[in-house]
């Protein structure tokens, strides 16, 4: 998004300042009308087209649809997102909004509304370009500083991410660039040395942009992103934009061709339609089964829809006048003409308008399901509370106890006797675990770190393995495990058996896996549960990486939950990822018997 904002700030401000330099004024009325013609036709189309689809095929998204549409039309959808951001459980319950990406449009809209006034005041009152530049830089610095402060104060991440004030610095720095780097003043005829300098600077900034884009440091869950990372990325984008804008650089020549002209002219449509297409399409398929093919289909659908709407809506509406509007409706309702194509378009548009309006009209009467009160969410909340108290007691006990090494043969003999005399957890036998394994599991010490999948089943795991220290939480990524392992190791409570259940919420690299194995050390057994998350495209990549890891490390054992569960949709909640009450039993039994089989007692 910083790229989009920098370009908007730069091009809009450059256009305005150029007009003031040449004529001493700027046609604000024309600017506002051109923005309305550019933005609203496609925006209205995507809103009503999506609403019509929701009305017919995906009514679980009807709740609050009227608010979403109104907030977008009024350019306040980013503020609506701050107060109505979706929870983790909503996103996983096939309930993710197809309009999430539209949060940038209101920020753009707000910018377009106030910027002609801001530039007018700066030109008339401040006058000197140097002073205007530093004012814009100063305002941008305040915006970036506010983002960092709010993050340090642990403000709601939606407030930081979607806020106009916390995002202004990208627009402001783009505008500041327009003050000192106006397009009209850039000379195509430059010395070869200057051209090479521009090219090298462009190459360096482009390389840095790519490096930061793919860097772990710029992960939205990392503090660096909000504490200067996004600002640094924006500054780098400003440098690259400056190089591309200069006609004396090869970057300018490379990026001014028919392909990039096509992409540029359709970029607005591509941006608008990408999320609805992905959300609606992925609701009907398991994207994790064949991510490459399904993503290719999504790209084709996005480009086709974009091209059609560009030709039929965006381009014609950009040249619309009142007279052309009257002529169009006169032709449509003239039954003597045989312009069937135009009339067919009008009929289709009317149908979409009716269906979309119907969806918006009934939306207020649809009660939104509170996924935070679902059975899964309640189970995880209850388990988390018990997990906290159980872990505190277990850690205290482990600190006081001295590690006792018992012979495995002795433990097995005792377990065999107990199997006949005092069977335990008998209800779990039907889920594929033997009574002997259930007895042995009572002796196994495990440190388990996982995400919401493990959190939902932690009560069953704890019942089967009472000596397990289970630390599982919602929305957890692998990077959290590094600190947790260090913490438990420093307390002297890290068990000889480590259970990892991470990968549901995103992929990780072999470097990350190496780090986990290095922290565990060669003497500990690491059990890693692979993932069943067919609604996410990283399912196969995570599982394949774990297979590679098992070949690299002799003490890494993969618990193949994916293969065990993939043909049992009745084991999962509607999100196809989190085990339900029945699935939790199978999950816990599989994990426990695998640990017992390979564990260190």
NUDRENLUM-839316 format. One line per 4 residues: for each residue x, y, z of C-alpha. Coordinates in steps of 0.1 Angstrom, whole numbers. Layout:
N
X:Y:Z | ...
//
This chain:
601
0:0:0 | 28:25:6 | 36:23:-32 | 0:31:-41
-1:60:-16 | 33:75:-26 | 22:75:-63 | -11:92:-55
6:118:-33 | 32:125:-59 | 11:126:-91 | -18:146:-75
4:172:-59 | 26:175:-90 | -5:182:-111 | -18:208:-87
15:226:-82 | 22:226:-120 | -12:244:-125 | -4:270:-98
30:276:-114 | 16:281:-149 | -17:299:-142 | -17:309:-106
-48:288:-99 | -62:253:-99 | -96:240:-112 | -108:223:-80
-143:217:-95 | -128:198:-124 | -105:178:-101 | -134:167:-79
-156:157:-109 | -128:138:-125 | -121:119:-93 | -158:110:-89
-160:98:-125 | -128:78:-121 | -135:62:-87 | -172:58:-81
-185:39:-112 | -161:9:-106 | -166:11:-68 | -204:10:-71
-200:-18:-96 | -179:-40:-73 | -201:-33:-44 | -234:-42:-61
-219:-70:-81 | -206:-86:-49 | -238:-79:-31 | -258:-97:-59
-234:-127:-57 | -238:-128:-19 | -276:-126:-22 | -276:-157:-45
-246:-178:-34 | -231:-168:-1 | -257:-154:23 | -235:-159:53
-219:-126:43 | -252:-106:43 | -248:-94:79 | -236:-57:80
-235:-56:42 | -255:-23:42 | -230:-8:66 | -201:-18:44
-217:-3:12 | -226:29:29 | -192:33:46 | -175:28:12
-198:53:-6 | -191:79:22 | -154:73:22 | -152:62:58
-148:24:54 | -113:24:70 | -129:38:102 | -156:12:99
-129:-14:97 | -112:-1:128 | -144:-7:148 | -156:-38:130
-124:-57:122 | -129:-94:118 | -117:-118:145 | -95:-148:140
-125:-171:142 | -145:-152:116 | -116:-153:90 | -113:-191:94
-150:-198:93 | -154:-191:56 | -167:-157:66 | -139:-134:55
-152:-102:40 | -147:-97:2 | -144:-60:9 | -114:-60:33
-90:-46:7 | -113:-15:2 | -99:2:33 | -74:21:12
-101:37:-10 | -115:59:18 | -80:71:27 | -75:80:-10
-110:96:-10 | -103:117:21 | -70:128:6 | -87:139:-26
-113:158:-7 | -89:179:15 | -58:181:-6 | -69:208:-31
-76:230:0 | -43:221:17 | -23:229:-15 | -42:261:-20
-34:272:16 | 3:262:12 | 7:280:-21 | -11:312:-10
2:314:26 | 35:297:27 | 45:304:-9 | 81:292:-9
86:257:-22 | 113:250:3 | 90:258:32 | 61:238:17
85:208:13 | 95:209:50 | 59:213:62 | 49:182:43
79:163:55 | 71:174:91 | 35:163:88 | 46:130:74
71:125:103 | 43:132:128 | 22:105:111 | 50:79:112
58:88:148 | 22:84:158 | 21:49:142 | 52:39:162
38:54:195 | 4:37:191 | 21:4:185 | 44:8:215
13:16:236 | -3:-17:224 | -31:1:207 | -55:-20:186
-36:-31:155 | -67:-23:133 | -65:13:146 | -28:15:136
-31:-3:102 | -63:13:89 | -60:48:104 | -58:78:80
-36:97:103 | -12:67:108 | -10:61:70 | -7:97:59
31:97:58 | 31:77:26 | 9:102:9 | 27:131:25
62:120:14 | 49:114:-21 | 35:150:-21 | 68:163:-7
87:146:-35 | 64:164:-60 | 76:198:-46 | 113:191:-52
110:168:-82 | 83:182:-105 | 78:161:-136 | 77:192:-159
112:203:-147 | 129:169:-154 | 151:171:-185 | 154:141:-208
187:153:-221 | 212:144:-193 | 248:135:-193 | 255:98:-196
271:99:-161 | 239:113:-147 | 218:87:-165 | 240:59:-151
237:73:-116 | 199:74:-119 | 199:38:-131 | 221:26:-103
201:44:-77 | 169:30:-92 | 184:-5:-91 | 195:-2:-55
161:12:-44 | 143:-15:-63 | 165:-43:-47 | 159:-28:-13
122:-26:-19 | 121:-63:-29 | 143:-73:1 | 121:-55:25
89:-68:9 | 100:-104:14 | 118:-98:47 | 105:-113:79
111:-80:96 | 82:-65:76 | 58:-92:87 | 26:-73:99
31:-91:133 | 66:-76:138 | 72:-45:158 | 97:-32:132
70:-28:106 | 52:-1:127 | 83:13:144 | 100:27:113
99:-2:89 | 70:11:69 | 85:46:69 | 118:32:56
99:13:29 | 81:44:19 | 113:65:17 | 128:38:-6
96:39:-27 | 100:77:-30 | 135:73:-44 | 124:47:-69
94:68:-80 | 118:98:-85 | 141:77:-107 | 112:63:-127
97:97:-132 | 129:111:-147 | 129:108:-185 | 167:105:-185
167:72:-167 | 163:38:-184 | 138:29:-157 | 115:55:-172
120:40:-207 | 115:4:-194 | 83:11:-176 | 67:33:-203
56:6:-228 | 23:-9:-239 | 23:-37:-213 | 28:-13:-183
4:12:-198 | -22:-16:-199 | -15:-26:-163 | -16:11:-152
-49:17:-169 | -65:-14:-154 | -48:-13:-120 | -78:3:-103
-101:-25:-115 | -75:-52:-106 | -72:-38:-71 | -110:-37:-66
-119:-71:-79 | -90:-92:-66 | -104:-97:-31 | -140:-105:-41
-128:-130:-67 | -105:-147:-42 | -130:-149:-14 | -159:-161:-35
-137:-186:-55 | -119:-200:-24 | -153:-205:-7 | -161:-231:-33
-127:-249:-35 | -101:-261:-11 | -73:-238:-22 | -47:-259:-3
-53:-289:-26 | -39:-273:-57 | -27:-238:-49 | -9:-231:-82
-38:-241:-104 | -64:-223:-83 | -44:-191:-81 | -39:-192:-119
-77:-194:-123 | -81:-166:-99 | -57:-144:-118 | -75:-151:-151
-109:-143:-135 | -96:-110:-120 | -81:-99:-153 | -112:-109:-174
-136:-91:-150 | -113:-61:-149 | -110:-59:-187 | -148:-62:-191
-156:-36:-165 | -129:-13:-178 | -144:-13:-213 | -180:-12:-203
-179:10:-171 | -146:27:-162 | -136:41:-196 | -171:52:-208
-180:67:-174 | -148:87:-173 | -161:106:-204 | -197:108:-192
-217:140:-195 | -254:148:-188 | -262:149:-225 | -245:115:-231
-265:101:-202 | -299:113:-217 | -289:99:-251 | -280:65:-237
-314:61:-219 | -333:73:-249 | -316:46:-270 | -322:19:-244
-360:27:-241 | -365:32:-278 | -382:-1:-288 | -379:7:-325
-341:3:-325 | -324:-31:-326 | -294:-23:-305 | -297:-57:-287
-262:-57:-273 | -266:-23:-255 | -301:-33:-243 | -287:-66:-231
-260:-48:-211 | -287:-25:-196 | -309:-55:-187 | -279:-73:-170
-270:-41:-151 | -306:-37:-140 | -307:-73:-127 | -274:-68:-108
-288:-35:-94 | -320:-52:-82 | -303:-83:-67 | -276:-62:-51
-301:-37:-37 | -322:-66:-24 | -291:-80:-5 | -284:-45:9
-320:-40:19 | -324:-73:38 | -289:-70:54 | -300:-50:85
-324:-79:94 | -297:-105:93 | -281:-112:126 | -243:-116:124
-231:-148:140 | -207:-141:168 | -179:-165:160 | -162:-154:192
-190:-172:210 | -189:-203:188 | -183:-237:204 | -147:-237:191
-140:-202:206 | -155:-211:239 | -136:-244:240 | -103:-225:233
-111:-199:260 | -119:-225:286 | -88:-245:277 | -66:-214:278
-77:-206:313 | -71:-242:325 | -38:-243:305 | -26:-212:324
-33:-226:359 | -21:-261:350 | 12:-248:335 | 19:-226:365
15:-256:389 | 35:-279:366 | 64:-254:362 | 66:-249:400
67:-287:405 | 93:-293:378 | 116:-266:393 | 115:-284:427
118:-319:414 | 151:-335:404 | 150:-353:371 | 146:-390:377
157:-414:350 | 137:-447:350 | 144:-476:327 | 119:-477:299
116:-515:303 | 104:-510:339 | 79:-483:329 | 65:-506:302
62:-535:326 | 43:-514:351 | 21:-501:324 | 12:-536:312
2:-545:347 | -19:-514:351 | -36:-521:317 | -52:-551:333
-57:-539:368 | -66:-502:365 | -75:-492:329 | -77:-455:323
-92:-431:297 | -111:-461:283 | -133:-439:261 | -103:-430:240
-96:-466:229 | -122:-464:201 | -102:-434:187 | -73:-456:178
-51:-457:209 | -44:-488:229 | -48:-491:267 | -10:-498:270
-2:-465:252 | -27:-447:274 | -9:-460:305 | 25:-451:291
13:-416:282 | 9:-410:320 | 47:-410:323 | 57:-389:293
70:-354:300 | 63:-331:270 | 67:-294:263 | 40:-286:237
39:-253:217 | 10:-248:193 | -16:-226:177 | -54:-226:179
-57:-262:165 | -37:-275:195 | -55:-250:218 | -88:-264:209
-77:-299:219 | -54:-291:248 | -79:-304:274 | -78:-339:257
-40:-338:253 | -36:-329:290 | -60:-357:300 | -39:-382:281
-5:-368:290 | -9:-352:325 | 28:-344:326 | 26:-323:295
32:-285:296 | 10:-272:269 | 13:-237:256 | -11:-231:227
-27:-199:216 | -49:-184:188 | -33:-169:157 | 2:-180:166
30:-181:141 | 62:-201:143 | 84:-172:153 | 67:-171:187
81:-205:195 | 117:-192:195 | 111:-171:226 | 90:-197:243
116:-224:239 | 143:-201:253 | 120:-192:282 | 112:-227:292
149:-238:288 | 161:-209:310 | 136:-220:337 | 149:-255:335
115:-270:326 | 120:-278:289 | 112:-315:285 | 132:-341:266
101:-344:243 | 90:-313:225 | 57:-311:206 | 52:-284:180
18:-277:164 | 25:-246:143 | 20:-238:106 | -18:-233:105
-15:-196:103 | 12:-192:78 | 43:-208:61 | 78:-208:75
113:-214:61 | 138:-242:65 | 159:-217:84 | 131:-213:109
129:-251:113 | 167:-253:117 | 165:-228:145 | 138:-248:163
159:-279:160 | 191:-261:171 | 172:-248:202 | 160:-283:210
194:-299:205 | 202:-333:192 | 194:-351:225 | 157:-341:226
130:-356:205 | 109:-331:185 | 74:-341:174 | 59:-318:148
22:-321:138 | 18:-313:102 | -12:-292:91 | -47:-298:77
-57:-264:65 | -72:-269:30 | -86:-233:29 | -50:-219:28
-25:-221:0 | 4:-229:23 | -9:-263:35 | 12:-283:11
43:-262:13 | 43:-264:51 | 39:-302:50 | 65:-307:23
90:-286:42 | 84:-308:74 | 91:-339:53 | 124:-324:42
132:-315:78 | 126:-351:90 | 152:-363:65 | 177:-337:78
172:-344:115 | 171:-379:130 | 153:-366:161 | 125:-349:142
93:-370:140 | 64:-358:119 | 29:-366:133 | 10:-369:100
-24:-354:111 | -30:-343:75 | -30:-378:60 | -49:-392:90
-77:-367:88 | -80:-355:52 | -108:-381:43 | -128:-373:75
-145:-339:70 | -168:-349:99 | -139:-344:123 | -138:-307:117
-158:-275:123 | -171:-256:92 | -137:-240:87 | -122:-274:77
-92:-267:99 | -101:-269:136 | -111:-304:150 | -146:-305:165
-153:-325:196 | -151:-358:178 | -120:-347:157 | -103:-336:189
-104:-371:202 | -88:-385:171 | -62:-357:170 | -52:-362:206
-51:-400:203 | -28:-398:172 | -5:-373:188 | -3:-392:221
4:-426:206 | 30:-412:183 | 48:-395:212 | 46:-427:233
61:-448:205 | 92:-426:200 | 95:-406:232 | 122:-404:258
109:-415:292
//
